[in-house]
Amino acid sequence: MISVCNGYQFLEQRLYRAEKLSNILPYADLNAVFAIIAGFLIFRDASTWSFVIAIITFLVILGFSIDFKKLTMPKSIKLILGIQALIALETLLTGRFLKSVSDKEYYILYELIVVVLLLFPIIAKGLFKELKKTSLPFYGYRMGGALTGHIGRILYLFTVSEL
């Protein structure tokens, strides 16, 4: 699960460097469509109507993102679709895990694993000196960003566990 999350975040960073934001935004929430399609095909969690609507939505998004002057798609379309598929996979896996574990336990386990995975390279390479060189305001900004990210993650887990 953590590898899926880290994988799509790494790919997203590559995508943002390679593609214009205006080409990426039409696909921003396509992961929900992929989650409905995969939920129907793999887990039988979605209704037939929602599956049909998801397929139509996917085709409409692809149809309206064609550059009609050149009859081409965005140059990074495979990467965009791959990232959205990985985000959908993370959502489906999270939903499956939340059926057996409470959202609070899942959050704590997930964060402990992430902390251990992030501290391991720092300890292994002895990078604590680099951490001391960084200015204090930088850590304040990072703390604010991390806090909003964790609040979003908690809301995400609550929503997925309720559904």
C-alpha positions as CSV (number, residue, x, y, z in Angstrom):
1,M,0.0,0.0,0.0
2,I,2.7,2.4,1.0
3,S,4.7,1.5,-2.1
4,V,1.7,2.2,-4.3
5,C,1.3,5.7,-2.7
6,N,5.0,6.5,-3.0
7,G,5.1,5.1,-6.5
8,Y,2.3,7.4,-7.8
9,Q,3.7,10.4,-6.0
10,F,7.1,9.9,-7.6
11,L,5.4,9.6,-11.0
12,E,3.3,12.7,-10.4
13,Q,6.5,14.7,-9.7
14,R,7.9,13.5,-13.1
15,L,4.6,14.3,-14.8
16,Y,4.4,17.9,-13.4
17,R,7.9,18.5,-14.8
18,A,7.1,17.1,-18.2
19,E,3.5,18.2,-18.9
20,K,1.6,21.5,-18.8
21,L,-0.9,21.8,-15.9
22,S,-3.7,22.5,-18.4
23,N,-3.2,19.1,-20.0
24,I,-3.2,17.3,-16.6
25,L,-6.2,18.9,-14.9
26,P,-9.0,17.2,-17.0
27,Y,-7.8,13.9,-15.6
28,A,-7.4,15.0,-12.0
29,D,-10.3,13.0,-10.6
30,L,-10.3,10.2,-13.1
31,N,-9.1,7.9,-10.2
32,A,-12.7,7.8,-8.9
33,V,-13.9,6.6,-12.3
34,F,-11.2,3.9,-12.3
35,A,-12.1,2.9,-8.7
36,I,-15.8,2.4,-9.8
37,I,-14.7,0.3,-12.9
38,A,-12.3,-1.8,-10.9
39,G,-14.8,-2.2,-8.0
40,F,-17.3,-3.5,-10.4
41,L,-15.0,-5.8,-12.4
42,I,-12.9,-7.2,-9.5
43,F,-14.9,-6.9,-6.3
44,R,-18.5,-6.6,-7.6
45,D,-18.9,-3.5,-5.3
46,A,-20.5,-1.2,-7.8
47,S,-23.9,-1.3,-9.5
48,T,-24.2,-1.9,-13.2
49,W,-25.5,1.6,-13.8
50,S,-22.5,3.2,-12.0
51,F,-20.2,1.0,-14.1
52,V,-21.9,2.1,-17.3
53,I,-21.8,5.8,-16.2
54,A,-18.1,5.4,-15.3
55,I,-17.3,4.0,-18.7
56,I,-19.2,6.8,-20.5
57,T,-17.4,9.4,-18.2
58,F,-14.0,7.9,-19.1
59,L,-14.8,8.0,-22.8
60,V,-16.1,11.6,-22.6
61,I,-13.0,12.8,-20.8
62,L,-10.8,11.2,-23.3
63,G,-12.9,12.5,-26.2
64,F,-12.8,16.1,-25.1
65,S,-9.0,16.0,-24.4
66,I,-8.1,15.4,-28.0
67,D,-6.4,18.2,-29.8
68,F,-8.7,18.4,-32.8
69,K,-6.2,20.5,-34.8
70,K,-3.6,17.8,-34.7
71,L,-5.8,14.9,-33.7
72,T,-3.5,14.0,-30.8
73,M,-3.8,13.3,-27.1
74,P,-1.5,14.9,-24.5
75,K,2.0,13.6,-24.8
76,S,2.0,12.1,-21.3
77,I,-1.4,10.4,-21.5
78,K,-0.1,7.0,-20.5
79,L,1.7,8.4,-17.5
80,I,-1.4,10.4,-16.5
81,L,-3.7,7.3,-16.8
82,G,-1.2,5.2,-14.9
83,I,-1.0,7.6,-12.0
84,Q,-4.8,7.8,-11.8
85,A,-5.0,4.0,-11.9
86,L,-2.5,3.7,-9.0
87,I,-4.5,6.3,-7.0
88,A,-7.6,4.2,-7.6
89,L,-5.7,1.1,-6.6
90,E,-4.7,2.8,-3.3
91,T,-8.3,3.7,-2.7
92,L,-9.5,0.1,-3.3
93,L,-6.8,-1.4,-1.1
94,T,-7.5,1.1,1.7
95,G,-11.2,0.1,1.5
96,R,-10.3,-3.5,1.7
97,F,-8.0,-3.0,4.7
98,L,-10.6,-0.9,6.5
99,K,-13.0,-3.8,6.4
100,S,-10.8,-5.7,8.8
101,V,-9.1,-2.9,10.7
102,S,-10.6,0.3,12.1
103,D,-9.7,3.6,10.5
104,K,-7.9,4.8,13.6
105,E,-5.7,1.6,13.8
106,Y,-5.0,1.8,10.1
107,Y,-3.9,5.4,10.3
108,I,-1.6,4.7,13.2
109,L,0.0,1.6,11.6
110,Y,0.3,3.4,8.2
111,E,2.1,6.4,9.8
112,L,4.4,4.3,11.9
113,I,5.5,2.4,8.8
114,V,6.0,5.6,6.9
115,V,8.1,7.1,9.8
116,V,10.3,4.0,10.0
117,L,10.7,3.9,6.2
118,L,11.7,7.6,6.1
119,L,14.0,7.4,9.1
120,F,15.9,4.3,7.8
121,P,17.7,6.2,5.0
122,I,18.6,9.1,7.3
123,I,20.1,6.8,9.9
124,A,21.8,4.5,7.3
125,K,23.5,7.5,5.6
126,G,24.1,9.6,8.7
127,L,22.2,12.6,7.4
128,F,21.4,14.1,10.8
129,K,24.0,16.8,10.2
130,E,22.0,18.0,7.1
131,L,18.9,18.2,9.2
132,K,20.6,20.5,11.7
133,K,21.7,22.9,8.9
134,T,18.2,23.6,7.8
135,S,16.6,26.8,9.0
136,L,13.9,26.8,11.7
137,P,11.2,28.6,9.5
138,F,11.6,25.8,6.9
139,Y,10.5,23.3,9.5
140,G,7.6,25.5,10.5
141,Y,6.4,25.5,6.9
142,R,6.9,21.7,6.6
143,M,5.0,21.2,9.8
144,G,2.1,23.2,8.5
145,G,2.0,21.2,5.3
146,A,2.3,17.9,7.1
147,L,-0.5,18.9,9.5
148,T,-2.9,19.7,6.6
149,G,-1.8,16.5,4.8
150,H,-2.6,14.4,7.9
151,I,-6.0,16.1,8.4
152,G,-6.8,15.3,4.8
153,R,-5.6,11.7,5.2
154,I,-7.8,11.3,8.3
155,L,-10.8,12.7,6.4
156,Y,-10.0,10.4,3.5
157,L,-9.9,7.3,5.8
158,F,-13.1,8.3,7.5
159,T,-14.9,8.7,4.1
160,V,-13.6,5.4,2.7
161,S,-14.4,3.5,5.9
162,E,-18.0,4.9,5.9
163,L,-18.5,3.9,2.3
